[in-house]
Structure formats: structure tokens, C-alpha cells
Amino acid sequence: MAKYLMLDRRVLNPQAMENVSVRVTPPEKDVDNNPLMVQDRPWEIRIDNGYPNVIYDEEKEIYRCYYTLFTDDLGTEGTTVKERSARNYLPRMDRVTSLCYAQSRDGIHWEKPALGRVEWRGSKANNILFLFAHGTGVMLDEHSSSPDSRYKLVTKMDIPGHGAYMAVAFSPDGIQWSEPVPWPDYNPQADSHNLPFWNDEEGCYMLLSRVWKDGIRMTTLSRSDDFIHWSEPKEMLRGRGFENQIYSMPVFKWGHLYLGLASMIHEGDRTDENFDTVDCELTWAVEPEHFDFAAPGQPVIPRGQGHYPTGDFDCGCIYASPPVIGPEGDLWLYYMGGNGQHTNFRETSLARARWKADRFAALMPKREAEESLATSNKIKFQGPSLKILAQAIDKAKPIMLEAQIHRVWTEEALPGFSFEESRISETGNGWKAIQWPKGLENLSGTSGCIKFRFKNLKIWAVEGDICLDGHRLWEGADMENEGF
């Protein structure tokens, strides 16, 4: 049994599609509880991007949040909202970035415990884990053989006036951390969210970071076998000109794909309504070296309404954490929402939104009043089961869904597997089974493609006894048989 998301471009044949496009399905914001956590401590002078890392520790039954902030910033400290509204923010080179920690039992109510680790202006009664830590990424390493390194982090140690370097640290419990260990090799700019994760296929650690090249920001990938020695960062995705640059991009594994949450900063035109704001877009990859945008220009976490200082808490900037899977299988997407422009004054809060499993981006009609046609690439049939995850666009109107199977999409449907002979039935939770009188089991071991004809429907995924059998293959004349 295999499942393929419709945002996976390998699945569809673009030559055999009509009236369809991929549309992001935004998660539902938790309006009853958002914002979950605000900047309300004296040392939280400016949370800024936050770069949240929200992790659920099943062993301890606790949510942990690690976030970046400025614990010293003379350009912000002491100013009132009225003063901030009257002038632009001017970043200072002597700002101090730090890493803080919060925790929650239910994912809604958060506390900032006094850790007693770091002295800030004469007191250790704060939740600071590290001073001078910029863009820290934290992971809970289930593959670690050492209990002392169950938690791992990568950060840019940035000490004003003394330079900056990449470093890692280790922790048995997510609270007590080792001293930062400098990278032996390489020192990329990495002035953003540095997110580490484990790659099962390659059996190594990977790190997503950011550098500057050709005048814009771009996302990079590094590898490590021991979490200390990292390879040179290599470009794996860049945005679209000045107007849509990737500021940071945490990722998570979902089935056979990697999904990314790219924060896109809009520069290049000061007169544009979205200038200097940050939207979050969905990206995807089969292999981490090559990401692509699922639906360019479509925010996956829409910003709130309004502008600084009276707009919604998340009307200016969105920076996400890899999601946490809830007990019912839904994904809770935690994010830092700022209420102002990226390079201006803003206040930042932690919030969350709920995504239903697999419902990340749907294949939808461009023109809702017309029929749509989507055709798969070559698929190998392995058994009787085939179903799609789909839902009516307008629940007050009926849907139309039919499917047929071809050896080659330009040929007639196979006998017994036509649109007219297809039968659709509900199986629960949005899944719809597709059957034909002859039965898919009669095609086991053979390959072909499936055409879906539908109306008033959005389709997120297909699942069944199937597997991809190549894509964008030559389907023209058989040259060997033509005497060539």
C-alpha cells in the first residue's frame, strides 16, 4: 500500500491535465488560544523572528520550545509603542542574540522556567539557555546511542566585536546543555534558522541553513556523521528574485517526502503592499538536495489582518517550527508571528495552527464551473485497492468523480476500466474508494495510468496497491519496430 500526495509532481502527467492547479490548504489557526506566548520578560527585549523549535518529548510528556531573541538591543529597549510607531527601527551591531526555553504540558499554556544557567544583568532567574546564540535549531535525536546527547542543537555563536562561528551542543534532557563545540571546518553566514535533522535513507545528520549569493538569500544543506564535523554547505533552493527570498526553511519528513516551511521575505519594491513582510510557503522534496515550491506565491500560514501597531499579532512576519503530531494524528504547526515589518519595529508571539494529516495541498479546478481532468504518470498495479483523499469545494453542491485506466494516456481506456464503469464509495475521513467491475487485481503486475475526471472537488492524495513506475517517459513510436 502506497500513498502519494498531489503536490508530488512525479505523480501527474502535465501533458494530460485540464483545468487543474495545485492549491495550498492552510492549517486552521487556533483562534481560541492564540497567541500562546508573548514577549513579557525583561530580557525578551525583541523576540524578532524567533526561529521556533517546538518538540514533544513523549518520554517526559512535555512540549519544549526553543526560541531565538535579542536579550540586549539599545535600539528597542525602553521605547514605547507610540515611539515605535513614529520612527523606523535602526538595528545596531552590538545587539546580543540568545536562546531561550519554554515548556508546556498541553501545548497551549506555556511557562518560562527560571533555569539558573545564564546571568543576565546580575540575575540567573531567567529562561535563557545560551547568550550569543543566533538562529539555533534543536532536535530530539531518537537515533542517539548516548543518553547524554539525546537532544542536539546547531547554532551560530555571534559575539559582537569578537566574531562569529558555527557550533553544536548536546543535552540529556533538553535543559542541561554542554558548552558549545565549534565546527572544525567551515563557517557559513548561517544568520538564520539552522535546523538539524536525521536522514534515515542516508544514515546521517543533515542541516538546513542559509547563506547569501548573487545578492540574495538562499537555503543550503550540509551533512554530518557525528554531528560535529559538517560538510560544506551546498545550495538546495533559492527563491524568486528580490521579492521572494527564502529567509529560513525548517523541514519535516512525511511519508516518502520532505516538506518545508519556507519563510519568504519580500524586498525589491518599497511601494509594494507586502514590502518587508514575511510569508510562509510550502516546499517539497523527494531527496533533501532538491526542494521545490508546492504552490509558488500561496501562503501556507496566512498572515493576520492589519498593520503595526494595531494589526493582528501575526500580520507582519511568519516563522514556523517543524510540526508536532497530535494524539489524533493531526499536525500542530507552531509558529512565531510578528505584528510589523521584518526590518522595523514589531512584537512577536508564539501561536499554532492545526493541519489534518495529508491535507497540505490539493489538486483543484482553475474554473470551478467546469470539469477537470488529471492523469497520473505511469503506475504499476499491485492489488485491488485504490482510493483518493478528497472533499467537495462547495458542500452545498454535488460532486462528480470518475476514473478510468489506460496503458498509455493517449490510447483508449482498457476494457472494463472506463469512466462510465467506475464506482465511487466513501470509506471514512474523506477517503473515497474507486472500483471497476473487472477489479484492479486483474491488472496486478502490469503498468498503466489513471485518469480522474471530476467537478466541485479538491483532491489531496491517492493511495492503494500501486507504485510509481517512472515519470515523463517517452511514449511515442516504437523505433525498434519501425526498422530504425
ABEGO torsion letter per residue (X at the ends): XBBBBAABAAABBAAABBGBBBBBBBBBBBAAAOBABBBABAABABAEAGGBBBBBBAAAGBBBBBBBBBABBAAABGBBAAAAAABBBBBBAABBBBBBBBBBAAGABBBBBBAGABBBGGBABBABABBGBBGBBBBBBAABABAAAABBBBBBBBBBGAEBBBBBBBBAAGABBBBBBBBABEBBAGBBBBBBBBBAAAGBBBBBBBBBBGGBBBBBBBBBAAGABBBBBBBABBBBEAABBBABBBBBBBEABBBBBBBBBBBGBAABAABGBBBBBBBBBABAABBBBABBGBBABBBBBEBOAABBAAAABBBBBBBBBBAAGBBBBBBBBBABBAABBBBBBBBBBBBBBGBABBBBBABAABBBBBBBBBBBBAEABBBBBBBBABAABBBBBBBBBBABAABBBBBGABAAABBBBBAEGGBBBBBBAAEAAAABGBBBBBBBBBBGBBBABBBEBBBBBEBGBBABBBAAAAGX
